[in-house]
Amino acid sequence: MSGAMPAGHAPVAFGKIAVLLVNLGTPDDPGPGAVKRYLREFLSDPRVVEIPQLLWQPILRGIILNTRPKKSSHAYRQVWMADGSPLAVHSRDAAHRLQAAWGDAVTVDWAMRYGSPGIAARLAALKDSGHDRILVAPLYPQYCAATTATVMDEVGRALAGMRWQPAIRMLPAYHDDPGYIEVLRARTERQIAALPFVPDRILASFHGMPQRTLELGDPYHCQCLKTARLLGEALGREVLVSFQSRFGRAKWLEPATDKVLEALPGKGVTSLAVLTPGFSADCVETLEEVALRGKESFLGSGGRNFAFLPCLNADADAIRFYQALLGRELAGWTEGLPRQDG
């Protein structure tokens, strides 16, 4: 009996494996219009703002989207790169470099949860080009409903519209993965050794979340503390923890990064290094909020030396780590993936 498709059968492609890297999102350009479109999508997600939509949408559309885009646009303009937003540039570069490391064994693509390229569009493109096994990799080291879960939600919505769905795996949180702690340790030591000063303290600033998320059982806060503790143990020195990017009037996780930066000089800490191990790639929150405004706040409060330590981005050590981490999650789909030299 022939293995040929019967007459009239829809054309199909299958048999390929893919990894889809996912980061939070970014506007298409730093202008107020693009920022407004991005914020409308981002802040309309009930995972991000856990207020009933009937109450929240009038506030969002009547106040926030008429005031915040201009301020956020200014922040984006300060860090925008020649090829786009830092988050998009680093995410794209990481995908391209992972693709080069793996060759033809695995296709590596990237998407944003909010903005473009969107998750649904990239999943559809991968499926249509024959990728019927896809590892979706949210690049959030710590799990949070407002980040990781929203990726899973969007993947589910995309799959709901497919007749023939690909097999999907999701990368779990890797906040305490030995490889992640090791790459953080090595980079932190290397970055600090290159500074013209010795920092009195090291501060890890994580993205903030409402205190209510902790009370509802979200593991994010605990996982942030564990990442910092394990990093401190690997470095042989304490790593302080703070939470940035507060929004609205609700109580957020504490201590707040801006308050910590203002208070440290008064406690005798005049030389400080800050890293952001909750972010896989530098973005407006790390580059504008911490590296620029955070530095200004610390020095303005009496500090003398401030250093921002960049995220993993698409650096060589990051690619080696991601290849090992993702290769482990691909086990059973493909074996003996080539490893990057160096």
N, C-alpha and C positions, 0 to 999 in steps of 0.2 A: 504494500500500500504506500503510495507516494506521500512524502511529508510536506508537499506543497500546500500553500494556503488555498482554501476553496474559492471558487469564483465569487467576486463581489465582497470578499472579506476586507474590512478596513485595514489599511497599512499600519503595522505596528513595529516598534523597535524595542529591543529589550536586551538584557544581559550585561549592562554596564553598572559600575558602582560610583557613587559620588559623595562628596562631603560638601555641605552647605554651611559656611561660616556665617553667623548672625551677630550683629551688634545692634545697639538700641535704635539709632536713627539720627538724621541730620536734615536740615533744609537743603534745597537744591542750590541756593545761593544765599549770601548773607543779607540780602535786602529784606525790608520789613514785610513785603508781601509773601515771600517764600517762607520766612520765619513764621508768619501768621498761619499759613497753611499747615506747616509742620506742627505747630503747637496745637492747632485745632484737632488734628488726628491724635497726637500724643495724649493730650489732656482730656480727650473724650473717651479714652479707654477706661472702663470701670475698674480694671485692675490697678490702674495708676492713681486714680482719684476715687476712693471708695465712698462716694456720696451718692444718694439716689439721683439718677439723671434728671428727673423732673425738677429737683432743687438745684443741681449743679449746672445744667446747660444754660439757664438764664444768666447765671453769674459768669460762666465762661465766655459766652457770646456777647453779653452786655457790658462787661467790665474788663476782664482779663485780656481778651483778644483785641481790645481797643487801646490797651495801655502797655502790656508786656512786650509785644513784638518789637517796638522801637528800641527798648532797652536791651532786649536779647540780640537784636540786630547789631547794635554797637559792640556787644561782647564778641559775636561771631566775626565781625570785621577785624577785630584785633588779632585773631588767631588764624584767619582764613589763609590757606596755602595756594600756590599758583595752580595746582591741579584740583582744588576743591577743599572741602572741609577736612580738617585733620583726621576725624574719625573715618570718613570715607576713604581717604588716601591710604591710611594705615591698614584698614580692613582689606581693601583691594590688593595692596602690596603683599599682605600676608597670604591671601589666596593665591596670587601669582607665584610667590616663592615656594609655597607648599606644593603647588602644581609642578614646579620645576624639580622639586625634591623627589616627588613620587613618579614623575614621568607619566606613562600611559596607564599605569596600574589603577589609578583613581583620578576621577575628575574633581577638581576643587573649584567651587563657586562661592559667591558671597552675596549677602542680602542685608537689608535693614528692616527692623520690626516696624518702624515708622519712616515714611519717606520712601525714597527709591535708591537702589532697586528693591522692590518689595518681595516678601517671602513667597506669596502666591505665584507671582510671575516667574520667579526663578525655579520654584518647584515644577511648574508646568513646563518650562523650557527643558529642564533636566529630564523629566518624564518623557516628553516628546522626542528627545534625542536618544532614548534607549536606556536611561538610567532607572532601573527598577528596584535598586537598593540604595537608599540615601541616608546618610548619617547627618542629622541636623545638629549643629554645634553652636549653641548659644555661648558666646565668649564672655560669660559672667562667672567668675570664679566662685562666688557665693550665690546660693539659690535665694530668690525672692519672688513672691507672687507677682510683684510689679515689673519684673524683668523676665526671668526664665519662664514663668507660667504663661506670660502673654505670648511668648514665642510658640509654646505648645498649643495655645488657643488658636493662633493664626494658622499654624500647620494643619490643625484639625479642620478649620474652615476651608482651607485650600483643598484638602483631601475629599471633603464632602461633595465637591463639585466634579470629581473625577470618576469616570466609569471604571477604568482600570487603575487602581491605586498602586503606587510603589510601596515596597516594604520600607518602613521608617524606623530608625533608631534615634534616640535623643542623648546627647552628651550630658551626663549628670554634672552637678557642681563639683569643682575640683579644688575647693578652698584649702583642703589639708593634704592634697596629693603630694607625695614626697618630691616628685619632679618639679611641681610648681614652687614649693618652698625652696628647693635647691636653686632654681633659676632666679628666684627673688633674692636669695642670699648672695649668689655670685654677682648679680648685677648691682645690688646695693653696695657690696664691698668694693667693687670696681669703680662705681660712680663716686663713692665717698673718697676713695684713694686719690681720685683725680681732682678733688676740690683743693682750693688754696687755703683751706682752713679745716680744722677738725671740729665737727659738730658736737655740741654739748649733749644734744638729744636727737633722737630720730622719731618723727611723727608719721603715723600711717593714717591718712584721711580717706575715709570711705564715704560713698554717697549716702546721704541721710534717707531715712524713712520715717513716717509717722510712728510715734510710740505705740499707737493702737495696733500696728502690724505685729509687734512683738507680743502684745497681750493676746492677740488672736491666734498665736502659735506659729507665726512665720519664723523659720530658722535663720533668717538673714543676720540678725544681730549677733547671735551666738557664733555663726560661721565667720563673721568678720573678726570677732575677738580671738577665735582659734587661729585664723591665719596670722594675725599679729603676734600671738603668743609663740607659735611655732617658728615664725621668722625671727623673733627675738632670741629664742633658744638657739637657733642656727647661727645667729650673729654673735651670740655670747653677750648681748646687752639688751636692755629693755627697749621695746618699741611702744611708744604712746599711741593711743587710739582716739580719733575724733570723727565726727560725721558732718558732712557739708551739705550745701544746696537745700537749705530749708525753704519751704514754700507754704504760704498761708498762715493761718493763726493757730492751727492745731499744734499740740506738743509733739516734738520730734525727738528722735534718738539723741542722746547727749553723751559726752560733751560736744558742743558745736565747734567746728573747726575755726570759725572766725573768732569766737570767744577765746579759744585756747591760744591762738596766735597772738591775741592782744594781751593775754595774761602771762605767757611764758617769760618775757623779759623781766617782769616784776618778780619772778621767782628765781632769777639768776641765770636763766637760759638765754644767752645772747647769740649763740651760733646754732643754727637748726637746719636739719635736712628733712625734707618732706617727700614721701612717696604716696602713691595712690593705688594700692594693690587690689582694689575692688574693680578697677578699670583695666581692660586688656589693651586698650589703645588710647592715646592722648586725644582729648576732645575739648570742647569749650569749658567743661567743668574742671578739667585738670589744668589747662593752659591759661585760661582767663581768670577763673575763680581762685585757683591756688597759686600758680606760678606768677601771676601778675598782681591780682588784688590781695592775695594772701601775703605775698612778699611785702607789699606796700604797708599792710596792716602790721606785720611783725616788726619791720624796721621803724615804722612810725610810732611803735609802742616802746622803743628803746633797744630793739635787737640790732646786732652789728652785722651778722653774716647769715644769709638765707640761701638755701639751695633746693631747687625742685628737681627730683630724680624722675626722669621720664619713664613712661610705662613700657611694657614689653614691645608694643608696636609690631613691626615686622622685622626686627633685628634677627641676626643669625641664631643667637641663643634661643630666642622665642620660637623660631621655626623648628629648631631641633626638639624643643619641648613639645610643641603642638604635634609634630609628627609622631612622637612617642605616645602622647596622650590619645590622639585620634586613632593611631594604628592599633592600640589596645582595644578600642571600642569597635573597630572593624573586624576583629578576630572572628573567624568563621565565614566571613564573606570573601576575604582574600588573605592569603598567607604569604609570607616571605617578601613583604614590601621592601623595595630598595631603600636604604638609609642614606641620608645626606652626608657626604664627606665633610670632615672638619667639624 
